[in-house]
Amino acid sequence: MRQIFHDELEQIASDLVELAGLVATAIRQSTEALLEADVQLADRVIEGDRAIDDRRNDLDARSVDLLARQAPVASDLRTVVASMRMSSDLERMGDLARHVAQVARMRYPEQAVPTELRETFMRMGSIAERIVTEVAAVILSQDVAAAGEIERIDDELDVLHREMFTLLAEGAWQHGTTSAVDVALLSRYFERFGDHAVTVARRVNFLVTGQAGAVELPEESERS
């Protein structure tokens, strides 16, 4: 009976990894739709968000069923509860990818991002895809040191986000109010995407160590 229970726990972890894969695809496609003004791709991301929602709902329903049937304790209870919380963060990351696609769709056939900011948003999209890919790997490995790397990747998004707001606040913006609002929102979506990835990493840390809070980062000498 316990073997069946642990098999079900492993399946939940596998489903979380698949959910992260769906989110990675969504953020990659939404960034492409944004930069290329590709309305068909934007629509695909928006429609595809339902699959992410459905996967999250199914995963949570099975987690609740495990709680009801098995009444797990200690580390097993942490696993089930942390998994439900991680699915929520991943689902929210999918929503943020959808928001990016919705901006692309709303501004079609125009491009929402001014030409001089294309490279910045391309970097944001690339970093966002990388961070959710790392999230999938950490969920699978439960490697606390690797979870710390997610915090570093998020720092890259934070720097770009601050640079974007500094640009908007300097008073030299020449693309109008609507474009400024779009850029501010888009930058915030990518920044929040990274924040949710960090939250997942911290939940993995809690799952492994039983301790809440920031992930313990290795010393500088260990990173070289």
N, C-alpha and C positions, 0 to 999 in steps of 0.2 A: 504493500500500500504506500509506504514511504517512497519507494522507488518511482511509483507513478506520480506522486506529488512532486518529486524533484525533476522528473521529466517535464512536467507541466511548467515548472519554474524556468527550466532551460528554454522551453518553447516561447515563454513570455519574453525572455531576453533576446531570442532570435527575432521575434516580431518587432521588438524595439529597434533592432538593427535595420530591419527592412523598412520600418517607418522612417528612420533617419535617412535611408537611401532615397525614399520618395521625396523627402524634404530637400535633399541635395539636388535632385533633379529639378524640383520646383524653383529653387533659388537660381540655379544656372539658367534655366529657360526664361525666368522672369527678367533676369538681367539682360539676356540677349534680346528679349522682346522690347525692353526699355531702350536699349542703345540703338537698335535697328528699326524702331517703330514698326515692329512685326505684330500686327493686330491678331493674326491667326494664332501665333504662338502665345500671345497674351491670353487669348480665350482658352487655349488648351490648359494653361496654368490655372486659370480661374476655375474651369470645370474640374480639373484634376484635384483641386483642394478637397472636393467631396470624398475622394478615395482616402485622403489623409485623415479626414474626420471620421470616416467609417472605420478605418483601421484602429484609430485611437479608441473609439467607442467599443469596438469588439474586444480590444485588449483589456480595457478597464472592466468590462462585463465579466471576462474570464478571471480577472484578478479578484473581483468581488466574490465570485463563485468559489475561488480557492479559499478566501478568508472564511466564508460560510461553512464550507465542507471540512476544511483541515484545521481551522483555528490555530494557525502557525504562531510560534513564539520565537523570541531572540532573533537570530540572523535571518531565519526564514520569513519572519514577519517584516523585518526591515526590507527584505528583497521585494516582497509583494507591494508594500506601501511605497517604496522608492520607485518601483516600476510604474505605478499609477501616476506618480508625480512627474516622472520623466516623460511619460506619454503626453501629459498635459503640456509640458514645455515644447516638445517636438511638434505637437499640433499647433501651438501658437507660432512657432517658427514657420510652419506651413502657411498660416494666415498672413504673416508678414511678407512672404514671397508672393502671395496672392495680391496683397496691397500694392506691391511694386508693379505687378502685371496690370492692375486696375488703373494705375497712373498712366502706364503706357497706352492702355486702351482709350482712356479718357482724352488724351492729347492727340491720338491718331487723326489724320495722317502726319501731323507734326511730331517732332521728337521732343520729349519732355525735358531732356538734358541738353543744355547749351554745348556747343562743340568743344569749348575749352575745358569742360568738366567731364567729358566722356572718359578720359583715361582714369580719372579719380573714381568714377562709378564702376568702371571695369575692374579696377583693383578691389573695390568694395565687394563686388559680386564674387570675384575670385577668392578673396579671403573668407567670405561667408560660406562658399561651397567647401573650402578647405576645413573650416571649423566644424561643420556638421559631419564631414567625413571623419574627422578625428573623434567626434562624439560617438559615432557608430563603432569605431575601433575600441574606444575606452569602455563602452557598454559591454562589448564582447570580452575584452581582456580583463576588465576591472583593475586596470593598472593605475594606481594612484599617481605615480610619477608622470605618466602620460596625460592624466587628467589635468595636471599642472600646466602642461603645454597649451591646453585650451585657453587658459587665462592669458597666456602670452599672445596667442593669436588674437584674442579679443582686444588686447591693448592696441594692436594695429588698426582695428576698426575704430576704436575710440579716438586715436590720433587723427584719422581722416575725417571723422565726424566733427571734431573740434575745429579742424582746418576749414571745413565747409561753413560752419557757423561764423567763424572769424571773417571769412570772405563776404558773407551776407551782411555782417554787421559793420563792415568798414565804410559803407556808404557809396561804394563805387560800382554797385550792381547796375548793369545796363540792359537787363532782359525783362524788365517789368515785374509787377507784383505777383502775377499768377505764376510765372516761372520761379520766382523766389520762394513762393509757398511750396511748389512742387519739389524743388531741390531740398528745402528744409525737411519736408516730410520724408522724402526718399532717403536722405542721409539718416534720419531718425529710424526708419524701418531697418536699415542695415545694422545700425548700432544696437538696436533692441534685439535683432536676430542673434548677434554675438552674445548679448547679455543672457539670453535664454540658454545658449550653449554652455556658458559658464555655470549656470544654475544646474544643468544636467551633470556637469563634471563634479560639482559639489555634492550632488545626490549620490553619485558613484562613490565619492570619498566617504560619505556617510554610510553607504551600504557596506563598504569594506571595513571601515574602522569603527563605525558606531558613533563617530564624532561629527557634529555639524560644524559649519563654518567654512572658511576659505581653504582651498586646496594647498597643501604643503608643497612649495616649490623647491626643487633641488638647488644646491649651491651652484654658483657661476662656474666653478671648475668642473662640475659634472655635466654641464651643457655643451662643453667644447668638444 
